[in-house]
Each structure stands twice: as C-alpha cells, then as structure tokens.
C-alpha cells in the first residue's frame, strides 16, 4: 500500500509539476504576448508623439518665419516712413530758410503791384518779420500802394506770409508750411518711388 501511496504521490507530483509547467508556460506565453503588445503600443505611441512633435515644430517654424517676414516688412515700412518724415522736416527747414525777409518783401511787392487795385490789402506775417517787412516795403512800394497795405503779426506763421483783401477774411497762403505741403505733394511720391526700388 505504501508503494501505491508513493506511486500516487509521485503521480500527483508529476501531474502537478506538469500542470504547473503548463500553467507557467501559458503565463510566460501570455506575458510575452502582453509584453509584445505593450512594446508595440509603446512604439506606436512614441511614433504618434514624434509625429505630433514634428508637426508642432513645423507649425512653430512656419509661424516664426511668418513673424520674421512680417517684422521685416514692418521694419522696411517704418524705415520708409521715417525717411519720408525726415525728408519732410528737411524740406520744411529749407523752405523756411529760403523765405527770408528779402524774398518775402519782393513777393509781397509783386503781388500788391499786380493784384491790389484801389483796394486795401492785409498781410499777415510772423511777429519777427513785421518790422523788417514794413521797412522793406516802405522803401520799395509807391506811396499810394504803401497806404493800401496793412501789415499784421500772426502767431501761427513762422515764415512766409498770407495776403488778402482787407475786411474779406480770405487769404492767399504763402507760408512755409503751405508751400512745403505743395512741394511734398509733388516730391513725396518720387521719394516713395525711390524707396520702393
């Protein structure tokens, strides 16, 4: 009976070992399969992350290039505007410098002699030019024309003058600012064309 018992124990052990080995092999096989799936999923997820990162990097690169191009355009436009602004300042300074008392006096004399006919003219000039121009015009104008001109200071005028018929409140504007604006309308497009090239 002991032999049978030993044989039975041996058989149970053998069957248990075989069963345990089958179970272990199944677990190992399932673990390998799961590991393979996990590795494949991880690789797939890694590829997806890399692809998204590449797309994001490309998007950032395109945005950066667009921003750089826009900044370059803005810089060029701002530079052009600054050049035109500087040109306008220089033009105004040159026009102002050219409108000295001598030239303004000659212009007023010419306009008065050729325009004012038995009417009085009112001339608006800068405060600093009033006395100089009165002296110049007194020397140059005929007696009857001197009486027809009233010279008044105008604080809004830096250089040049405005002239009109007395009492009509309508003036022809020969100030530095107006003459500069007229010149700018002709010169600024040319300057812009040069800057575009």
Secondary structure, 3 states (H helix, E strand, C coil): CHHHHHHHHHHHHHHHHHHHHHHHHHHHHHHHHHHHHHHHHHHHHHHHHHHHHHHHHHHHHHHHHHHHHHHHHHHHHHHHHHHHHHHHHHHHHHHHHHCCHHHHHHHHHHHHHHHCCCCCEEEEECHHHHHHHHHHHHHHCCHHHHHCEEEEECCCCCCEEEEEECCCCCCEEEEHHHHHHHHHHHHHHHHHHHHHC
